[in-house]
Amino acid sequence: MARPAFVLHDHRKPRPHFDLRLEEDGVLRSWAVPRGLPTDPRGNRLAVAVPDHAMDHLAYTDSDKSIADTGWWEQEDRNDKRIVFTLHGLRGAHRYALIHTDGSNWLLHRTKDQPQY
């Protein structure tokens, strides 16, 4: 069974931001992350849910969008308010939690416990 893919796009327009896209049910679930993925467990980043994208966005680039990271992801825990997952990308594996706050707003949090490989 194939592992679900992810891509992190670096967008330069209309304002610089990142798009986190996780493969699920044949589409890429997507969040706009204005300040990029958190690198420290003491800070959270706003993540705004945006419409799902087609799978061809895994490799999509253009003059305003490049791929910042790509690989596969694994879900570790999930309920109506939270998704805990590990991204296995080009620069290693990192565990995050997406925490639903309201409407389309989520917080993206890098967990204190990180994978040891």
PyMOL commands that place a pseudoatom at each C-alpha (Angstrom):
pseudoatom trace, name=CA, resn=MET, resi=1, chain=A, elem=C, hetatm=0, pos=[0.000, 0.000, 0.000]
pseudoatom trace, name=CA, resn=ALA, resi=2, chain=A, elem=C, hetatm=0, pos=[1.388, 3.392, -1.004]
pseudoatom trace, name=CA, resn=ARG, resi=3, chain=A, elem=C, hetatm=0, pos=[2.069, 5.965, 1.661]
pseudoatom trace, name=CA, resn=PRO, resi=4, chain=A, elem=C, hetatm=0, pos=[0.050, 9.190, 1.402]
pseudoatom trace, name=CA, resn=ALA, resi=5, chain=A, elem=C, hetatm=0, pos=[2.043, 12.072, -0.035]
pseudoatom trace, name=CA, resn=PHE, resi=6, chain=A, elem=C, hetatm=0, pos=[2.467, 15.655, 1.111]
pseudoatom trace, name=CA, resn=VAL, resi=7, chain=A, elem=C, hetatm=0, pos=[3.857, 18.803, -0.429]
pseudoatom trace, name=CA, resn=LEU, resi=8, chain=A, elem=C, hetatm=0, pos=[4.768, 22.154, 1.079]
pseudoatom trace, name=CA, resn=HIS, resi=9, chain=A, elem=C, hetatm=0, pos=[4.532, 24.923, -1.507]
pseudoatom trace, name=CA, resn=ASP, resi=10, chain=A, elem=C, hetatm=0, pos=[6.332, 28.235, -1.121]
pseudoatom trace, name=CA, resn=HIS, resi=11, chain=A, elem=C, hetatm=0, pos=[3.978, 30.849, -2.599]
pseudoatom trace, name=CA, resn=ARG, resi=12, chain=A, elem=C, hetatm=0, pos=[5.225, 34.334, -3.395]
pseudoatom trace, name=CA, resn=LYS, resi=13, chain=A, elem=C, hetatm=0, pos=[1.910, 35.937, -4.490]
pseudoatom trace, name=CA, resn=PRO, resi=14, chain=A, elem=C, hetatm=0, pos=[-0.410, 37.575, -3.572]
pseudoatom trace, name=CA, resn=ARG, resi=15, chain=A, elem=C, hetatm=0, pos=[1.609, 37.719, -0.319]
pseudoatom trace, name=CA, resn=PRO, resi=16, chain=A, elem=C, hetatm=0, pos=[4.405, 35.335, 0.675]
pseudoatom trace, name=CA, resn=HIS, resi=17, chain=A, elem=C, hetatm=0, pos=[3.026, 32.242, 2.424]
pseudoatom trace, name=CA, resn=PHE, resi=18, chain=A, elem=C, hetatm=0, pos=[3.250, 28.468, 2.390]
pseudoatom trace, name=CA, resn=ASP, resi=19, chain=A, elem=C, hetatm=0, pos=[0.633, 25.871, 1.461]
pseudoatom trace, name=CA, resn=LEU, resi=20, chain=A, elem=C, hetatm=0, pos=[0.631, 22.549, 3.301]
pseudoatom trace, name=CA, resn=ARG, resi=21, chain=A, elem=C, hetatm=0, pos=[-1.099, 19.820, 1.270]
pseudoatom trace, name=CA, resn=LEU, resi=22, chain=A, elem=C, hetatm=0, pos=[-1.786, 16.321, 2.641]
pseudoatom trace, name=CA, resn=GLU, resi=23, chain=A, elem=C, hetatm=0, pos=[-3.039, 13.494, 0.419]
pseudoatom trace, name=CA, resn=GLU, resi=24, chain=A, elem=C, hetatm=0, pos=[-6.292, 12.024, 1.676]
pseudoatom trace, name=CA, resn=ASP, resi=25, chain=A, elem=C, hetatm=0, pos=[-9.182, 10.296, -0.125]
pseudoatom trace, name=CA, resn=GLY, resi=26, chain=A, elem=C, hetatm=0, pos=[-7.755, 11.023, -3.580]
pseudoatom trace, name=CA, resn=VAL, resi=27, chain=A, elem=C, hetatm=0, pos=[-7.290, 14.784, -3.072]
pseudoatom trace, name=CA, resn=LEU, resi=28, chain=A, elem=C, hetatm=0, pos=[-4.839, 17.093, -1.351]
pseudoatom trace, name=CA, resn=ARG, resi=29, chain=A, elem=C, hetatm=0, pos=[-6.323, 18.598, 1.822]
pseudoatom trace, name=CA, resn=SER, resi=30, chain=A, elem=C, hetatm=0, pos=[-4.806, 22.079, 1.992]
pseudoatom trace, name=CA, resn=TRP, resi=31, chain=A, elem=C, hetatm=0, pos=[-3.978, 24.803, 4.486]
pseudoatom trace, name=CA, resn=ALA, resi=32, chain=A, elem=C, hetatm=0, pos=[-2.409, 28.211, 3.833]
pseudoatom trace, name=CA, resn=VAL, resi=33, chain=A, elem=C, hetatm=0, pos=[0.287, 28.850, 6.441]
pseudoatom trace, name=CA, resn=PRO, resi=34, chain=A, elem=C, hetatm=0, pos=[1.321, 32.535, 6.318]
pseudoatom trace, name=CA, resn=ARG, resi=35, chain=A, elem=C, hetatm=0, pos=[4.572, 32.133, 8.270]
pseudoatom trace, name=CA, resn=GLY, resi=36, chain=A, elem=C, hetatm=0, pos=[5.568, 28.599, 7.296]
pseudoatom trace, name=CA, resn=LEU, resi=37, chain=A, elem=C, hetatm=0, pos=[5.873, 25.470, 9.399]
pseudoatom trace, name=CA, resn=PRO, resi=38, chain=A, elem=C, hetatm=0, pos=[6.811, 26.045, 13.036]
pseudoatom trace, name=CA, resn=THR, resi=39, chain=A, elem=C, hetatm=0, pos=[10.342, 25.033, 13.959]
pseudoatom trace, name=CA, resn=ASP, resi=40, chain=A, elem=C, hetatm=0, pos=[9.932, 25.305, 17.749]
pseudoatom trace, name=CA, resn=PRO, resi=41, chain=A, elem=C, hetatm=0, pos=[7.317, 23.559, 19.927]
pseudoatom trace, name=CA, resn=ARG, resi=42, chain=A, elem=C, hetatm=0, pos=[6.810, 26.765, 21.927]
pseudoatom trace, name=CA, resn=GLY, resi=43, chain=A, elem=C, hetatm=0, pos=[5.127, 28.534, 19.016]
pseudoatom trace, name=CA, resn=ASN, resi=44, chain=A, elem=C, hetatm=0, pos=[2.013, 27.979, 16.937]
pseudoatom trace, name=CA, resn=ARG, resi=45, chain=A, elem=C, hetatm=0, pos=[1.325, 29.137, 13.402]
pseudoatom trace, name=CA, resn=LEU, resi=46, chain=A, elem=C, hetatm=0, pos=[-1.986, 30.102, 11.895]
pseudoatom trace, name=CA, resn=ALA, resi=47, chain=A, elem=C, hetatm=0, pos=[-3.129, 27.593, 9.252]
pseudoatom trace, name=CA, resn=VAL, resi=48, chain=A, elem=C, hetatm=0, pos=[-6.202, 28.502, 7.210]
pseudoatom trace, name=CA, resn=ALA, resi=49, chain=A, elem=C, hetatm=0, pos=[-8.053, 25.636, 5.533]
pseudoatom trace, name=CA, resn=VAL, resi=50, chain=A, elem=C, hetatm=0, pos=[-8.460, 26.250, 1.813]
pseudoatom trace, name=CA, resn=PRO, resi=51, chain=A, elem=C, hetatm=0, pos=[-10.282, 24.149, -0.813]
pseudoatom trace, name=CA, resn=ASP, resi=52, chain=A, elem=C, hetatm=0, pos=[-8.913, 20.709, -1.610]
pseudoatom trace, name=CA, resn=HIS, resi=53, chain=A, elem=C, hetatm=0, pos=[-6.525, 20.512, -4.546]
pseudoatom trace, name=CA, resn=ALA, resi=54, chain=A, elem=C, hetatm=0, pos=[-6.129, 17.856, -7.233]
pseudoatom trace, name=CA, resn=MET, resi=55, chain=A, elem=C, hetatm=0, pos=[-3.326, 15.322, -6.890]
pseudoatom trace, name=CA, resn=ASP, resi=56, chain=A, elem=C, hetatm=0, pos=[-1.399, 16.925, -9.770]
pseudoatom trace, name=CA, resn=HIS, resi=57, chain=A, elem=C, hetatm=0, pos=[-0.487, 19.732, -7.346]
pseudoatom trace, name=CA, resn=LEU, resi=58, chain=A, elem=C, hetatm=0, pos=[2.058, 17.367, -5.738]
pseudoatom trace, name=CA, resn=ALA, resi=59, chain=A, elem=C, hetatm=0, pos=[4.521, 18.344, -8.457]
pseudoatom trace, name=CA, resn=TYR, resi=60, chain=A, elem=C, hetatm=0, pos=[3.043, 21.683, -9.541]
pseudoatom trace, name=CA, resn=THR, resi=61, chain=A, elem=C, hetatm=0, pos=[5.317, 24.729, -9.770]
pseudoatom trace, name=CA, resn=ASP, resi=62, chain=A, elem=C, hetatm=0, pos=[5.144, 28.023, -11.631]
pseudoatom trace, name=CA, resn=SER, resi=63, chain=A, elem=C, hetatm=0, pos=[6.848, 31.417, -11.517]
pseudoatom trace, name=CA, resn=ASP, resi=64, chain=A, elem=C, hetatm=0, pos=[5.146, 32.250, -8.183]
pseudoatom trace, name=CA, resn=LYS, resi=65, chain=A, elem=C, hetatm=0, pos=[5.088, 28.809, -6.544]
pseudoatom trace, name=CA, resn=SER, resi=66, chain=A, elem=C, hetatm=0, pos=[7.909, 26.379, -5.781]
pseudoatom trace, name=CA, resn=ILE, resi=67, chain=A, elem=C, hetatm=0, pos=[8.158, 23.174, -3.760]
pseudoatom trace, name=CA, resn=ALA, resi=68, chain=A, elem=C, hetatm=0, pos=[9.732, 23.814, -0.347]
pseudoatom trace, name=CA, resn=ASP, resi=69, chain=A, elem=C, hetatm=0, pos=[9.424, 20.181, 0.788]
pseudoatom trace, name=CA, resn=THR, resi=70, chain=A, elem=C, hetatm=0, pos=[7.768, 16.958, -0.316]
pseudoatom trace, name=CA, resn=GLY, resi=71, chain=A, elem=C, hetatm=0, pos=[7.526, 13.350, 0.788]
pseudoatom trace, name=CA, resn=TRP, resi=72, chain=A, elem=C, hetatm=0, pos=[4.983, 11.233, 2.652]
pseudoatom trace, name=CA, resn=TRP, resi=73, chain=A, elem=C, hetatm=0, pos=[3.008, 11.662, 5.848]
pseudoatom trace, name=CA, resn=GLU, resi=74, chain=A, elem=C, hetatm=0, pos=[1.502, 9.426, 8.498]
pseudoatom trace, name=CA, resn=GLN, resi=75, chain=A, elem=C, hetatm=0, pos=[-1.459, 10.189, 10.704]
pseudoatom trace, name=CA, resn=GLU, resi=76, chain=A, elem=C, hetatm=0, pos=[-0.909, 9.322, 14.359]
pseudoatom trace, name=CA, resn=ASP, resi=77, chain=A, elem=C, hetatm=0, pos=[-4.106, 10.587, 15.987]
pseudoatom trace, name=CA, resn=ARG, resi=78, chain=A, elem=C, hetatm=0, pos=[-7.258, 12.328, 14.828]
pseudoatom trace, name=CA, resn=ASN, resi=79, chain=A, elem=C, hetatm=0, pos=[-10.549, 13.595, 16.148]
pseudoatom trace, name=CA, resn=ASP, resi=80, chain=A, elem=C, hetatm=0, pos=[-12.949, 16.434, 15.226]
pseudoatom trace, name=CA, resn=LYS, resi=81, chain=A, elem=C, hetatm=0, pos=[-10.610, 19.079, 16.677]
pseudoatom trace, name=CA, resn=ARG, resi=82, chain=A, elem=C, hetatm=0, pos=[-7.104, 17.771, 16.033]
pseudoatom trace, name=CA, resn=ILE, resi=83, chain=A, elem=C, hetatm=0, pos=[-4.897, 15.880, 13.594]
pseudoatom trace, name=CA, resn=VAL, resi=84, chain=A, elem=C, hetatm=0, pos=[-1.493, 14.675, 14.812]
pseudoatom trace, name=CA, resn=PHE, resi=85, chain=A, elem=C, hetatm=0, pos=[0.840, 13.596, 12.012]
pseudoatom trace, name=CA, resn=THR, resi=86, chain=A, elem=C, hetatm=0, pos=[4.459, 13.179, 10.984]
pseudoatom trace, name=CA, resn=LEU, resi=87, chain=A, elem=C, hetatm=0, pos=[5.836, 14.584, 7.759]
pseudoatom trace, name=CA, resn=HIS, resi=88, chain=A, elem=C, hetatm=0, pos=[8.655, 12.517, 6.234]
pseudoatom trace, name=CA, resn=GLY, resi=89, chain=A, elem=C, hetatm=0, pos=[10.256, 15.015, 3.898]
pseudoatom trace, name=CA, resn=LEU, resi=90, chain=A, elem=C, hetatm=0, pos=[13.512, 15.834, 2.195]
pseudoatom trace, name=CA, resn=ARG, resi=91, chain=A, elem=C, hetatm=0, pos=[15.071, 17.122, 5.427]
pseudoatom trace, name=CA, resn=GLY, resi=92, chain=A, elem=C, hetatm=0, pos=[13.925, 14.392, 7.827]
pseudoatom trace, name=CA, resn=ALA, resi=93, chain=A, elem=C, hetatm=0, pos=[10.795, 13.605, 9.800]
pseudoatom trace, name=CA, resn=HIS, resi=94, chain=A, elem=C, hetatm=0, pos=[8.896, 16.103, 11.960]
pseudoatom trace, name=CA, resn=ARG, resi=95, chain=A, elem=C, hetatm=0, pos=[5.708, 15.669, 14.017]
pseudoatom trace, name=CA, resn=TYR, resi=96, chain=A, elem=C, hetatm=0, pos=[2.976, 18.318, 14.015]
pseudoatom trace, name=CA, resn=ALA, resi=97, chain=A, elem=C, hetatm=0, pos=[-0.559, 18.837, 15.253]
pseudoatom trace, name=CA, resn=LEU, resi=98, chain=A, elem=C, hetatm=0, pos=[-3.243, 20.764, 13.394]
pseudoatom trace, name=CA, resn=ILE, resi=99, chain=A, elem=C, hetatm=0, pos=[-5.717, 22.082, 15.956]
pseudoatom trace, name=CA, resn=HIS, resi=100, chain=A, elem=C, hetatm=0, pos=[-9.076, 23.338, 14.707]
pseudoatom trace, name=CA, resn=THR, resi=101, chain=A, elem=C, hetatm=0, pos=[-10.014, 26.614, 16.384]
pseudoatom trace, name=CA, resn=ASP, resi=102, chain=A, elem=C, hetatm=0, pos=[-13.054, 27.868, 14.426]
pseudoatom trace, name=CA, resn=GLY, resi=103, chain=A, elem=C, hetatm=0, pos=[-14.408, 28.063, 10.887]
pseudoatom trace, name=CA, resn=SER, resi=104, chain=A, elem=C, hetatm=0, pos=[-11.484, 27.628, 8.517]
pseudoatom trace, name=CA, resn=ASN, resi=105, chain=A, elem=C, hetatm=0, pos=[-8.867, 28.567, 11.138]
pseudoatom trace, name=CA, resn=TRP, resi=106, chain=A, elem=C, hetatm=0, pos=[-6.449, 26.054, 12.578]
pseudoatom trace, name=CA, resn=LEU, resi=107, chain=A, elem=C, hetatm=0, pos=[-3.250, 26.273, 14.587]
pseudoatom trace, name=CA, resn=LEU, resi=108, chain=A, elem=C, hetatm=0, pos=[-0.234, 24.360, 13.325]
pseudoatom trace, name=CA, resn=HIS, resi=109, chain=A, elem=C, hetatm=0, pos=[1.946, 23.198, 16.217]
pseudoatom trace, name=CA, resn=ARG, resi=110, chain=A, elem=C, hetatm=0, pos=[5.276, 21.365, 16.159]
pseudoatom trace, name=CA, resn=THR, resi=111, chain=A, elem=C, hetatm=0, pos=[5.037, 18.769, 18.916]
pseudoatom trace, name=CA, resn=LYS, resi=112, chain=A, elem=C, hetatm=0, pos=[7.500, 18.553, 21.754]
pseudoatom trace, name=CA, resn=ASP, resi=113, chain=A, elem=C, hetatm=0, pos=[8.073, 14.831, 21.105]
pseudoatom trace, name=CA, resn=GLN, resi=114, chain=A, elem=C, hetatm=0, pos=[9.778, 14.352, 17.751]
pseudoatom trace, name=CA, resn=PRO, resi=115, chain=A, elem=C, hetatm=0, pos=[10.566, 11.120, 15.878]
pseudoatom trace, name=CA, resn=GLN, resi=116, chain=A, elem=C, hetatm=0, pos=[13.945, 9.578, 16.608]
pseudoatom trace, name=CA, resn=TYR, resi=117, chain=A, elem=C, hetatm=0, pos=[15.522, 7.987, 13.531]
for i in range(1, 117): cmd.bond("trace and resi %d" % i, "trace and resi %d" % (i + 1))
show_as sticks, trace
zoom trace
